[in-house]
């Protein structure tokens, strides 16, 4: 099981890559790439949320 900090870091990285993909899609006019970037950003946000939950769970113990 990954730690909360790892999940948060991976989520932030995924969001950054997603932002780059979205921007590349806009520049090139590729709606598909832009959509993939938005989806990756959402996935990263969810992963960061899981990291926050895991850290809070550890604090409560």
Helices and strands as residue ranges (DSSP letters): H 4-28, H 31-60
